[in-house]
Amino acid sequence: MYLFLCILAGTDVVLSTTTVPQALAIFWFHAGEISLDRCITQIFFLTTTFIYESGILLVMALDRYIAICYPLRYTTILNHAVIVKIGVAIFLRSYATVIPVIFLLKRLTFCKNNLLPNTSCKHIILARISCNDIRVNIWYGFFGLMSTLVVDVVLVFISYVVILCAVFRMSSQDARHKALNTCGSHVCVIILFYGPGIFSVLAQRFGHRIPLHIHILLANIYNLAPPMLNPIIYGIKTKQIRDQVVHMLFTKQK
């Protein structure tokens, strides 16, 4: 679990670093210009990291499933070699999903008003200011969403249905409470990540009547809220992390 938390923390750092400097430059220095290559690079890192974090949350649900349903085999099933292979597989999946997006954007011609209605570059937002037919971009974006995020959400839901069935079959009330408590922080992070993220992606593609400031607000929430709140959620809900933080604070005070 701690290895997955480390991977999640690193992913959150990359996710926020991809967008925050550009957003701060816009608000603080009115530096609103960005080249096409920089914009496409930002799309690559932002989308890859978003899909990668979705995969990590799915694997963490699998981690909780194994810990609760097969506790005696936990260390043999999820050893370090398996975790490394899982991390590489998730990265390759996100990389392979985003690479076609780069080629679809590079083929476009931009001859309209090059004003992006957002604080960061997004695939469909950039495609819409081009002069070409972007139906391929729209359908591939929808395919990428369905084959990654939606599949991850369904598998996470199935994992928790199985987990809940296993928990409520436990005879000890303390064991049920402990099992549910270990899943609480993960469920909070899942809701925080998938909720605004999926709604924002769908709003970009189909929400033509949604006000522009709502689009911008949602885009910034799903970029900034998980990196900011994930450490707090796991720090409060995980006893070992909470004890270490308290120990460090009291040691510094002494």
Buried (B, 14 or more C-beta within 10 A) or exposed (E): BEBBBEBBEBBBEBBBEBBBEBBEBBEEEEEEEBEBEEBBBBBBBBBBBBBBBBBBBBBBBBBBBBBBBEEEEBEEEBEEEEBEEBBEEBBEBBEEBBEBBBEBBEEBEBEEEEEBEBBBBBBBBBBBBBEBEBEEBBEBBBEBBEEBBBBBBEBBEEBBEBBBEBBEEBEEEEEBEEBBEBBEBBBBBBEBBBBBBBBBBBBBBEBEEBEEEEBBEBBBBBBBBBBEBBBEBBEBBBEEBEEEBEEEEEEEEE
